[in-house]
Amino acid sequence: MLQKSPLYAYIPAKDVKRARKFYEKTLGLKPGPEVSGGVTYEFASGTACSLHAAANGGTSQASQAFWQVEDIEREVAELKKAGVEFEEYDLPDMKTKDGIATAGGAKAAWFKDTEGNTLALIQGLKS
Protein backbone atom coordinates (compact mmCIF):
# COMPACT_ATOMS: atom_id res chain seq x y z
CA MET A 1 0.00 0.00 0.00
CA LEU A 2 2.30 2.79 1.19
CA GLN A 3 5.40 1.49 -0.57
CA LYS A 4 4.37 3.19 -3.82
CA SER A 5 3.55 6.53 -2.20
CA PRO A 6 6.07 9.35 -1.73
CA LEU A 7 7.33 9.96 1.81
CA TYR A 8 8.11 13.44 3.11
CA ALA A 9 9.95 14.51 6.25
CA TYR A 10 8.78 17.05 8.83
CA ILE A 11 11.48 19.08 10.55
CA PRO A 12 10.25 20.77 13.73
CA ALA A 13 11.52 24.24 14.62
CA LYS A 14 11.08 26.22 17.82
CA ASP A 15 11.89 29.35 15.80
CA VAL A 16 10.95 29.01 12.12
CA LYS A 17 12.50 32.37 11.16
CA ARG A 18 15.87 31.39 12.67
CA ALA A 19 15.69 27.91 11.13
CA ARG A 20 14.81 29.29 7.68
CA LYS A 21 17.90 31.49 7.79
CA PHE A 22 20.04 28.39 8.44
CA TYR A 23 18.38 26.25 5.76
CA GLU A 24 18.29 28.98 3.13
CA LYS A 25 21.46 31.01 3.79
CA THR A 26 23.81 28.38 5.26
CA LEU A 27 22.63 25.25 3.44
CA GLY A 28 21.55 27.16 0.31
CA LEU A 29 18.08 25.60 0.03
CA LYS A 30 15.47 27.34 -2.07
CA PRO A 31 12.13 27.74 -0.27
CA GLY A 32 9.00 26.33 -1.82
CA PRO A 33 5.39 26.86 -0.80
CA GLU A 34 4.70 28.32 2.64
CA VAL A 35 2.11 26.31 4.55
CA SER A 36 0.68 27.02 8.02
CA GLY A 37 3.57 29.26 9.07
CA GLY A 38 6.19 26.84 7.80
CA VAL A 39 7.89 26.23 4.49
CA THR A 40 8.46 23.31 2.13
CA TYR A 41 11.80 22.53 0.50
CA GLU A 42 11.80 20.33 -2.60
CA PHE A 43 14.66 18.03 -3.55
CA ALA A 44 15.62 15.52 -6.24
CA SER A 45 13.42 12.59 -7.27
CA GLY A 46 10.23 14.32 -6.09
CA THR A 47 11.23 14.30 -2.42
CA ALA A 48 10.65 17.17 0.01
CA CYS A 49 10.61 18.22 3.63
CA SER A 50 8.46 20.62 5.56
CA LEU A 51 9.93 22.94 8.17
CA HIS A 52 7.21 23.79 10.66
CA ALA A 53 6.77 25.44 14.04
CA ALA A 54 6.78 23.01 16.95
CA ALA A 55 7.49 23.55 20.63
CA ASN A 56 9.39 20.23 20.73
CA GLY A 57 11.75 21.10 17.86
CA GLY A 58 15.23 19.73 18.39
CA THR A 59 14.30 17.30 21.16
CA SER A 60 14.68 14.07 19.19
CA GLN A 61 17.96 12.23 19.77
CA ALA A 62 17.69 10.56 16.34
CA SER A 63 18.34 11.99 12.89
CA GLN A 64 15.33 13.83 11.48
CA ALA A 65 16.28 13.32 7.83
CA PHE A 66 19.19 12.57 5.53
CA TRP A 67 20.38 13.47 2.08
CA GLN A 68 21.69 10.66 -0.12
CA VAL A 69 24.80 12.12 -1.77
CA GLU A 70 27.25 10.97 -4.43
CA ASP A 71 30.43 12.45 -2.91
CA ILE A 72 30.23 12.90 0.85
CA GLU A 73 33.74 14.33 1.19
CA ARG A 74 32.91 17.12 -1.28
CA GLU A 75 29.54 17.86 0.37
CA VAL A 76 31.05 17.96 3.87
CA ALA A 77 33.85 20.26 2.69
CA GLU A 78 31.39 22.64 1.00
CA LEU A 79 29.09 22.72 4.02
CA LYS A 80 32.02 23.33 6.38
CA LYS A 81 33.00 26.34 4.22
CA ALA A 82 29.43 27.62 4.70
CA GLY A 83 29.82 27.33 8.48
CA VAL A 84 28.19 23.97 9.19
CA GLU A 85 29.77 22.11 12.10
CA PHE A 86 29.76 18.33 11.81
CA GLU A 87 29.39 16.01 14.77
CA GLU A 88 32.37 13.91 15.79
CA TYR A 89 31.75 10.47 17.32
CA ASP A 90 34.15 8.07 19.01
CA LEU A 91 32.03 5.04 19.86
CA PRO A 92 33.00 1.36 20.03
CA ASP A 93 31.16 0.57 16.77
CA MET A 94 31.57 3.92 14.98
CA LYS A 95 34.24 6.60 14.79
CA THR A 96 34.22 9.70 12.62
CA LYS A 97 37.27 11.19 10.95
CA ASP A 98 36.85 14.79 9.79
CA GLY A 99 33.12 14.40 10.49
CA ILE A 100 32.65 11.25 8.36
CA ALA A 101 32.09 7.68 9.54
CA THR A 102 32.40 4.56 7.40
CA ALA A 103 30.38 1.52 8.48
CA GLY A 104 27.72 -0.88 7.26
CA GLY A 105 28.40 -0.32 3.57
CA ALA A 106 28.04 3.46 3.73
CA LYS A 107 29.72 6.69 4.69
CA ALA A 108 27.77 9.10 6.89
CA ALA A 109 28.15 12.55 8.42
CA TRP A 110 25.85 14.32 10.88
CA PHE A 111 25.22 17.96 11.77
CA LYS A 112 22.68 19.93 13.77
CA ASP A 113 20.51 22.78 12.60
CA THR A 114 19.82 25.90 14.67
CA GLU A 115 16.95 24.12 16.43
CA GLY A 116 19.04 21.14 17.58
CA ASN A 117 17.68 18.73 14.95
CA THR A 118 20.23 16.20 13.72
CA LEU A 119 20.49 15.86 9.94
CA ALA A 120 22.74 13.53 7.97
CA LEU A 121 24.49 12.99 4.67
CA ILE A 122 24.76 9.36 3.49
CA GLN A 123 26.81 7.91 0.65
CA GLY A 124 26.42 4.25 -0.20
CA LEU A 125 29.64 2.41 -0.93
CA LYS A 126 29.90 0.47 -4.15
CA SER A 127 30.38 -3.25 -3.64
C-alpha positions in Angstrom: 0.0 0.0 0.0 2.3 2.8 1.2 5.4 1.5 -0.6 4.4 3.2 -3.8 3.5 6.5 -2.2 6.1 9.4 -1.7 7.3 10.0 1.8 8.1 13.4 3.1 9.9 14.5 6.3 8.8 17.0 8.8 11.5 19.1 10.5 10.2 20.8 13.7 11.5 24.2 14.6 11.1 26.2 17.8 11.9 29.4 15.8 10.9 29.0 12.1 12.5 32.4 11.2 15.9 31.4 12.7 15.7 27.9 11.1 14.8 29.3 7.7 17.9 31.5 7.8 20.0 28.4 8.4 18.4 26.3 5.8 18.3 29.0 3.1 21.5 31.0 3.8 23.8 28.4 5.3 22.6 25.3 3.4 21.5 27.2 0.3 18.1 25.6 0.0 15.5 27.3 -2.1 12.1 27.7 -0.3 9.0 26.3 -1.8 5.4 26.9 -0.8 4.7 28.3 2.6 2.1 26.3 4.5 0.7 27.0 8.0 3.6 29.3 9.1 6.2 26.8 7.8 7.9 26.2 4.5 8.5 23.3 2.1 11.8 22.5 0.5 11.8 20.3 -2.6 14.7 18.0 -3.5 15.6 15.5 -6.2 13.4 12.6 -7.3 10.2 14.3 -6.1 11.2 14.3 -2.4 10.7 17.2 0.0 10.6 18.2 3.6 8.5 20.6 5.6 9.9 22.9 8.2 7.2 23.8 10.7 6.8 25.4 14.0 6.8 23.0 17.0 7.5 23.5 20.6 9.4 20.2 20.7 11.7 21.1 17.9 15.2 19.7 18.4 14.3 17.3 21.2 14.7 14.1 19.2 18.0 12.2 19.8 17.7 10.6 16.3 18.3 12.0 12.9 15.3 13.8 11.5 16.3 13.3 7.8 19.2 12.6 5.5 20.4 13.5 2.1 21.7 10.7 -0.1 24.8 12.1 -1.8 27.3 11.0 -4.4 30.4 12.4 -2.9 30.2 12.9 0.9 33.7 14.3 1.2 32.9 17.1 -1.3 29.5 17.9 0.4 31.1 18.0 3.9 33.9 20.3 2.7 31.4 22.6 1.0 29.1 22.7 4.0 32.0 23.3 6.4 33.0 26.3 4.2 29.4 27.6 4.7 29.8 27.3 8.5 28.2 24.0 9.2 29.8 22.1 12.1 29.8 18.3 11.8 29.4 16.0 14.8 32.4 13.9 15.8 31.8 10.5 17.3 34.2 8.1 19.0 32.0 5.0 19.9 33.0 1.4 20.0 31.2 0.6 16.8 31.6 3.9 15.0 34.2 6.6 14.8 34.2 9.7 12.6 37.3 11.2 11.0 36.8 14.8 9.8 33.1 14.4 10.5 32.7 11.3 8.4 32.1 7.7 9.5 32.4 4.6 7.4 30.4 1.5 8.5 27.7 -0.9 7.3 28.4 -0.3 3.6 28.0 3.5 3.7 29.7 6.7 4.7 27.8 9.1 6.9 28.1 12.6 8.4 25.9 14.3 10.9 25.2 18.0 11.8 22.7 19.9 13.8 20.5 22.8 12.6 19.8 25.9 14.7 17.0 24.1 16.4 19.0 21.1 17.6 17.7 18.7 15.0 20.2 16.2 13.7 20.5 15.9 9.9 22.7 13.5 8.0 24.5 13.0 4.7 24.8 9.4 3.5 26.8 7.9 0.7 26.4 4.3 -0.2 29.6 2.4 -0.9 29.9 0.5 -4.1 30.4 -3.2 -3.6 
